[in-house]
Amino acid sequence: MALFKFNARKPFRVRSLRRDRETDATRAARLLGLVEGLRKEIERERDGLRDRHESIAAQAAFSQQALEDDQDTSISPVINDLTDVMIRYSARIAALEKQIDFVTGLRAQAELFPYENEDVATAATVPRRRLA
């Protein structure tokens, strides 16, 4: 009994290269769009944190100046809290910068994706010569 039967009325068909390329191009565009969307999202968060970081730094500087001028020790806990917030913002901004670098690397790889697949598709369609 044959494992694979060939039916001359229903020959095995392969999709056209054009259709494969269109599918790959659509998929690559979606991938690039997703990666680009992630990058923009991370950059928005980073930019918002930078703005708040600068505002907190200004508040801390004015509070420090007030402490030095008035010798008012009641403002010292405020300065400590502002310092802690600045440290947390700085750490988060650094983490977001790493995420942006990672996503930027993904984008570079995603840009090559259609070309790498094109090489595979082309190789699959080239008739193989038998070594004799």
C-alpha positions as CSV (number, residue, x, y, z in Angstrom):
1,M,0.0,0.0,0.0
2,A,1.4,3.4,-1.0
3,L,1.8,6.0,1.7
4,F,1.1,8.8,-0.7
5,K,-1.4,8.4,-3.5
6,F,-1.1,10.6,-6.5
7,N,-4.3,11.6,-8.0
8,A,-3.9,13.0,-11.5
9,R,-7.2,14.9,-11.3
10,K,-6.1,16.7,-8.1
11,P,-2.4,17.4,-8.5
12,F,-0.5,18.8,-5.5
13,R,-0.2,22.6,-5.8
14,V,2.1,25.1,-4.3
15,R,1.2,28.7,-3.7
16,S,2.7,31.2,-6.1
17,L,5.9,33.1,-5.1
18,R,3.9,36.4,-5.6
19,R,1.4,35.3,-2.9
20,D,4.2,34.2,-0.6
21,R,6.0,37.5,-1.0
22,E,2.8,39.5,-0.4
23,T,2.1,37.5,2.8
24,D,5.7,38.0,4.0
25,A,5.6,41.7,3.2
26,T,2.3,42.1,5.1
27,R,3.7,40.2,8.1
28,A,7.0,42.2,8.0
29,A,5.0,45.5,8.0
30,R,2.9,44.3,11.0
31,L,6.1,43.4,12.8
32,L,7.7,46.8,12.1
33,G,4.6,48.6,13.2
34,L,4.5,46.6,16.5
35,V,8.1,47.3,17.2
36,E,7.8,51.0,16.3
37,G,4.7,51.3,18.5
38,L,6.5,49.8,21.5
39,R,9.4,52.2,21.0
40,K,7.2,55.2,20.9
41,E,5.3,54.0,24.0
42,I,8.5,53.6,25.9
43,E,9.9,57.0,24.7
44,R,6.6,58.7,25.9
45,E,7.0,57.2,29.3
46,R,10.7,58.2,29.5
47,D,10.0,61.7,28.3
48,G,7.2,62.2,30.9
49,L,9.5,60.9,33.7
50,R,12.3,63.2,32.6
51,D,9.9,66.2,32.8
52,R,8.8,65.2,36.3
53,H,12.5,64.5,37.3
54,E,13.4,68.0,36.3
55,S,10.5,69.4,38.2
56,I,11.4,67.4,41.3
57,A,15.1,68.5,41.0
58,A,14.0,72.1,40.9
59,Q,11.8,71.6,44.0
60,A,14.7,69.9,45.8
61,A,17.1,72.7,44.9
62,F,14.7,75.4,46.2
63,S,14.0,73.4,49.3
64,Q,17.7,72.9,49.9
65,Q,18.3,76.7,49.5
66,A,15.4,77.4,51.9
67,L,17.0,75.0,54.4
68,E,20.3,76.7,54.1
69,D,18.9,80.3,54.3
70,D,16.4,79.8,57.1
71,Q,18.1,77.0,59.0
72,D,14.6,75.5,59.1
73,T,15.1,71.8,59.9
74,S,11.4,71.0,59.3
75,I,12.0,71.1,55.6
76,S,14.8,68.4,55.8
77,P,12.3,65.4,55.4
78,V,10.9,67.1,52.3
79,I,14.3,67.2,50.8
80,N,14.9,63.6,51.7
81,D,11.6,62.6,50.1
82,L,12.4,64.6,46.9
83,T,15.9,63.0,46.8
84,D,14.3,59.5,47.0
85,V,11.9,60.3,44.2
86,M,14.7,61.6,42.0
87,I,16.7,58.4,42.6
88,R,13.6,56.3,41.6
89,Y,13.0,58.4,38.5
90,S,16.6,58.1,37.5
91,A,16.6,54.3,37.9
92,R,13.3,54.0,35.9
93,I,14.6,56.3,33.1
94,A,17.8,54.2,32.9
95,A,15.6,51.0,32.6
96,L,13.5,52.7,29.9
97,E,16.7,53.7,28.0
98,K,17.8,50.0,28.0
99,Q,14.3,49.0,26.7
100,I,14.6,51.6,23.9
101,D,18.0,50.2,22.9
102,F,16.6,46.6,22.9
103,V,13.5,47.6,20.8
104,T,15.8,49.6,18.5
105,G,17.8,46.4,18.0
106,L,14.7,44.5,17.3
107,R,13.7,47.0,14.7
108,A,17.0,46.6,12.9
109,Q,16.4,42.8,12.9
110,A,12.8,43.2,11.8
111,E,13.9,45.4,8.8
112,L,16.0,42.5,7.6
113,F,13.3,39.9,8.1
114,P,11.7,40.1,4.6
115,Y,15.1,39.9,2.9
116,E,16.2,36.9,4.9
117,N,12.9,35.1,4.1
118,E,13.3,36.0,0.5
119,D,16.6,34.2,0.4
120,V,15.0,31.1,1.8
121,A,12.0,31.3,-0.6
122,T,14.3,31.7,-3.5
123,A,16.5,28.8,-2.5
124,A,13.4,26.6,-2.2
125,T,12.4,27.3,-5.8
126,V,15.8,26.8,-7.4
127,P,15.9,23.2,-8.8
128,R,18.6,21.1,-7.2
129,R,21.2,19.4,-9.2
130,R,22.0,15.9,-8.4
131,L,25.5,15.0,-7.6
132,A,26.5,12.0,-9.6
